Amino acid sequence: MKKILAYSLFASLLIFMGCSNSSEEDTTIDCDASDLSLQVGDITNPDCDTEGSFTLVASGGTSPYTYSLDGGDFQSSETFTDLAAKTYTVAVTDADGCTFQGSFNLTAGPNGITLSIDKTNSECSSNTGSITVTATGGDGSFTYSIDGGGDQATNAFENVGPGDYVLEVTDGTGCTATTSVKITTSISLSGDIMPILQANCLGTSSGGGGCHNGDNGADRNWTEKDNVIAKAENIKTRTQNGSMPQAGSGQSLTSEEIDMIACWVDDGALDN
């Protein structure tokens, strides 16, 4: 089977979409005045038998930088590979917590396949999401699969739960375009998670209000979003195994609250 991860870049500059500060501790940083910016360089335009890649070039702001593709986790590497031809959202965050976000189109070569993704996010702890992939190019006849499952003639996937998925589209010549899609929930750190923690984890008596051992360490001050984000995986593990809130603290979480924390963490522990 020939694999198409072939694209040519359509627009060398990212379209500005906004700059924001994710840090609540340093209020002296004005991200609206930041000169943080992002461009695309070192592009390899692939075709049906050639894989492609591109490198993001950040400037301004305060280094070091981290980079994200389509809302995924931020990474230190500025290079992305094995991407389908479609529209991408790219973001860079600098050392001050300022973020620049943009978008661009990566288009396929003459024999390539271009993808367009429409998705509906899911409710927490249920499978109510959906993904529809529209393919153009190639020889015009396509089959579709998700996460390595069997090929199907329809381009829609229903009853999709929160998580990361790999979609593959194959044309009649064997050329294949592959892309990743993330289905998230509507769980919010500010609106959902912080109120849960503040209702069950505050206090200065032994037990720390129910969520730690009473020493009230600064890194376990759950009124601070940065602490919650940094320890999100640990909070998820402890709320699921019943050790947070602690036994005997007089505090407890409902199963719905435990599920909401897990969904928020699985979404990427976003500052939303």
C-alpha positions as CSV (number, residue, x, y, z in Angstrom):
1,M,0.0,0.0,0.0
2,K,1.3,3.4,-0.9
3,K,1.0,5.9,1.9
4,I,0.1,9.5,1.3
5,L,1.2,12.0,4.0
6,A,1.9,14.4,1.2
7,Y,1.2,18.1,1.4
8,S,2.3,21.5,0.2
9,L,2.0,24.5,2.5
10,F,-0.5,27.1,1.5
11,A,0.6,30.3,3.2
12,S,4.0,30.9,4.8
13,L,2.7,33.2,7.6
14,L,0.2,32.1,10.2
15,I,-3.0,34.0,10.5
16,F,-3.0,35.8,13.9
17,M,-5.7,34.5,16.2
18,G,-4.8,35.9,19.6
19,C,-2.2,36.2,22.4
20,S,-3.0,35.4,26.0
21,N,-1.3,34.9,29.3
22,S,-1.9,31.5,31.0
23,S,0.0,32.5,34.2
24,E,-2.0,34.0,37.0
25,E,1.0,34.4,39.3
26,D,2.9,37.0,37.2
27,T,0.5,39.8,36.6
28,T,3.2,42.1,35.3
29,I,3.3,40.3,32.0
30,D,1.1,42.0,29.4
31,C,0.6,39.4,26.7
32,D,-1.5,41.8,24.6
33,A,1.7,43.9,24.2
34,S,3.9,40.9,23.5
35,D,5.7,40.6,20.2
36,L,5.5,36.8,20.3
37,S,5.0,35.5,16.8
38,L,5.1,32.3,14.7
39,Q,6.0,31.4,11.1
40,V,6.4,28.2,9.1
41,G,9.7,27.1,7.7
42,D,11.7,24.0,6.5
43,I,8.7,22.6,4.7
44,T,8.8,19.2,3.0
45,N,5.9,18.9,0.5
46,P,5.0,15.3,0.2
47,D,3.0,13.4,-2.3
48,C,1.6,9.9,-2.4
49,D,4.9,8.1,-1.8
50,T,6.7,10.9,0.1
51,E,6.2,11.9,3.7
52,G,6.1,15.5,4.6
53,S,7.0,17.7,7.5
54,F,7.3,21.3,8.6
55,T,9.1,23.3,11.3
56,L,7.6,26.2,13.2
57,V,9.8,29.2,13.8
58,A,8.9,31.3,16.9
59,S,10.2,34.8,17.6
60,G,9.7,37.6,20.1
61,G,8.3,37.0,23.6
62,T,10.7,35.2,26.0
63,S,12.3,31.9,25.1
64,P,12.3,28.9,25.6
65,Y,9.2,28.1,23.5
66,T,6.8,25.1,23.4
67,Y,4.6,24.2,20.5
68,S,1.2,22.6,20.0
69,L,-0.7,21.2,17.0
70,D,-4.5,21.2,16.8
71,G,-4.9,21.7,20.5
72,G,-2.6,18.8,21.5
73,D,-0.1,18.8,24.2
74,F,2.7,21.4,24.1
75,Q,6.1,20.0,23.1
76,S,9.6,21.4,23.1
77,S,10.2,20.3,19.5
78,E,9.2,22.7,16.8
79,T,9.1,20.0,14.1
80,F,5.9,18.1,13.2
81,T,5.9,15.1,10.8
82,D,3.4,12.6,9.3
83,L,0.6,15.0,8.9
84,A,-2.4,14.9,6.5
85,A,-3.2,17.7,4.1
86,K,-5.8,19.8,5.9
87,T,-6.1,23.0,7.9
88,Y,-4.1,23.1,11.1
89,T,-4.2,25.2,14.3
90,V,-0.8,25.8,15.7
91,A,0.2,27.5,18.9
92,V,3.4,28.6,20.6
93,T,3.8,29.5,24.3
94,D,6.8,31.3,25.7
95,A,8.4,31.3,29.1
96,D,6.1,34.1,30.3
97,G,3.0,32.0,29.6
98,C,2.0,34.1,26.6
99,T,0.5,32.2,23.7
100,F,0.3,33.0,20.0
101,Q,-2.1,31.0,17.9
102,G,-2.5,30.8,14.2
103,S,-3.8,28.6,11.4
104,F,-2.7,27.5,7.9
105,N,-3.6,25.1,5.2
106,L,-1.3,22.2,4.3
107,T,-2.3,21.0,0.8
108,A,-1.6,17.7,-0.9
109,G,0.6,17.2,-4.0
110,P,-0.9,16.2,-7.4
111,N,-1.6,12.6,-6.4
112,G,-2.4,13.4,-2.8
113,I,-5.5,13.3,-0.6
114,T,-6.7,16.4,1.3
115,L,-8.8,15.9,4.4
116,S,-11.4,18.1,6.2
117,I,-12.5,17.2,9.7
118,D,-15.8,18.1,11.4
119,K,-16.3,16.9,14.9
120,T,-18.8,17.1,17.8
121,N,-17.3,16.8,21.2
122,S,-18.7,14.3,23.7
123,E,-20.3,14.6,27.1
124,C,-18.2,13.5,30.0
125,S,-18.1,9.7,30.6
126,S,-20.3,8.9,27.6
127,N,-20.0,8.4,23.9
128,T,-21.9,11.2,22.4
129,G,-19.3,12.7,20.1
130,S,-19.0,12.3,16.3
131,I,-16.3,12.7,13.6
132,T,-16.9,13.3,9.9
133,V,-14.0,13.3,7.5
134,T,-14.3,14.7,4.0
135,A,-11.7,13.6,1.5
136,T,-10.8,15.1,-1.9
137,G,-8.1,14.4,-4.4
138,G,-6.6,11.0,-5.0
139,D,-8.6,8.9,-7.5
140,G,-11.9,10.1,-5.9
141,S,-12.9,6.7,-4.4
142,F,-12.3,6.4,-0.7
143,T,-12.7,4.1,2.3
144,Y,-12.4,5.2,5.9
145,S,-11.2,3.7,9.1
146,I,-10.7,4.8,12.7
147,D,-8.0,3.5,15.1
148,G,-6.9,0.7,12.8
149,G,-10.4,-0.7,12.5
150,G,-11.9,-2.1,9.4
151,D,-12.5,0.0,6.3
152,Q,-16.0,1.4,5.8
153,A,-17.6,3.2,2.9
154,T,-19.2,5.9,5.0
155,N,-17.1,8.9,6.2
156,A,-18.9,9.4,9.5
157,F,-18.2,7.9,12.9
158,E,-20.8,8.2,15.6
159,N,-21.0,7.4,19.3
160,V,-17.4,8.5,19.9
161,G,-16.3,9.1,23.4
162,P,-13.6,11.6,24.7
163,G,-10.1,10.7,23.6
164,D,-7.5,10.7,20.8
165,Y,-8.3,9.0,17.5
166,V,-6.4,8.2,14.3
167,L,-8.4,8.5,11.1
168,E,-7.2,6.9,7.9
169,V,-8.6,7.5,4.4
170,T,-7.5,5.2,1.5
171,D,-8.3,5.7,-2.2
172,G,-8.6,3.1,-5.0
173,T,-4.9,3.3,-5.8
174,G,-3.8,2.5,-2.3
175,C,-2.8,6.0,-1.3
176,T,-3.6,6.7,2.3
177,A,-4.0,9.9,4.3
178,T,-3.8,9.7,8.1
179,T,-4.7,12.3,10.7
180,S,-5.3,12.6,14.4
181,V,-8.5,13.9,16.0
182,K,-9.0,14.8,19.6
183,I,-12.5,14.6,21.1
184,T,-12.9,16.6,24.3
185,T,-15.7,17.4,26.8
186,S,-17.1,20.7,28.0
187,I,-15.6,20.3,31.5
188,S,-14.0,23.6,32.6
189,L,-11.3,24.2,35.1
190,S,-12.8,27.5,36.3
191,G,-16.4,26.5,36.2
192,D,-16.3,22.9,37.2
193,I,-13.0,21.7,38.7
194,M,-12.0,24.6,40.9
195,P,-15.4,24.7,42.7
196,I,-15.1,20.9,43.4
197,L,-11.6,21.3,44.9
198,Q,-12.4,24.4,46.9
199,A,-15.5,22.8,48.4
200,N,-13.6,19.8,49.5
201,C,-10.0,20.7,49.9
202,L,-9.7,24.0,51.7
203,G,-9.0,24.4,55.4
204,T,-6.0,24.6,57.8
205,S,-6.9,21.8,60.3
206,S,-5.3,18.3,60.1
207,G,-6.3,16.8,56.8
208,G,-5.9,20.1,55.0
209,G,-9.6,20.3,54.5
210,G,-9.7,16.7,53.2
211,C,-7.3,16.6,50.2
212,H,-3.8,16.3,51.6
213,N,-1.9,15.6,54.9
214,G,-2.4,18.9,56.6
215,D,1.0,20.5,56.0
216,N,-0.7,22.9,53.5
217,G,2.4,23.0,51.3
218,A,2.4,25.7,48.8
219,D,2.3,23.3,45.8
220,R,-0.9,21.8,47.2
221,N,-2.8,25.0,47.6
222,W,-5.7,24.1,45.5
223,T,-6.9,27.8,45.2
224,E,-4.1,28.2,42.7
225,K,-4.9,27.1,39.1
226,D,-1.2,26.5,38.3
227,N,-1.0,24.0,41.2
228,V,-4.1,22.1,40.0
229,I,-2.8,22.0,36.4
230,A,0.7,20.9,37.4
231,K,-0.7,18.0,39.6
232,A,-3.7,17.2,37.5
233,E,-2.7,13.5,36.9
234,N,-2.1,13.0,40.6
235,I,-5.4,14.6,41.5
236,K,-7.2,12.3,39.0
237,T,-5.5,9.2,40.4
238,R,-6.2,10.1,44.1
239,T,-9.8,11.1,43.5
240,Q,-10.4,7.8,41.7
241,N,-8.7,5.6,44.3
242,G,-10.5,7.4,47.1
243,S,-7.5,8.9,48.9
244,M,-8.5,12.4,48.0
245,P,-10.4,13.6,50.0
246,Q,-8.8,11.7,52.8
247,A,-10.7,9.2,54.9
248,G,-12.0,10.7,58.1
249,S,-11.9,14.3,56.7
250,G,-15.6,14.6,56.6
251,Q,-15.4,15.5,52.9
252,S,-16.3,13.3,49.9
253,L,-16.8,13.5,46.2
254,T,-19.7,12.2,44.2
255,S,-19.1,9.8,41.4
256,E,-20.1,12.5,39.0
257,E,-17.5,14.9,40.4
258,I,-14.8,12.2,40.2
259,D,-15.8,11.6,36.6
260,M,-15.6,15.3,35.8
261,I,-12.1,15.6,37.2
262,A,-11.0,12.6,35.1
263,C,-12.6,14.1,32.0
264,W,-10.9,17.4,32.5
265,V,-7.5,15.7,33.0
266,D,-8.0,13.5,29.9
267,D,-8.9,16.6,27.9
268,G,-5.4,17.9,28.6
269,A,-5.8,19.6,32.0
270,L,-6.6,22.9,30.2
271,D,-6.7,26.3,31.8
272,N,-10.3,26.8,30.6
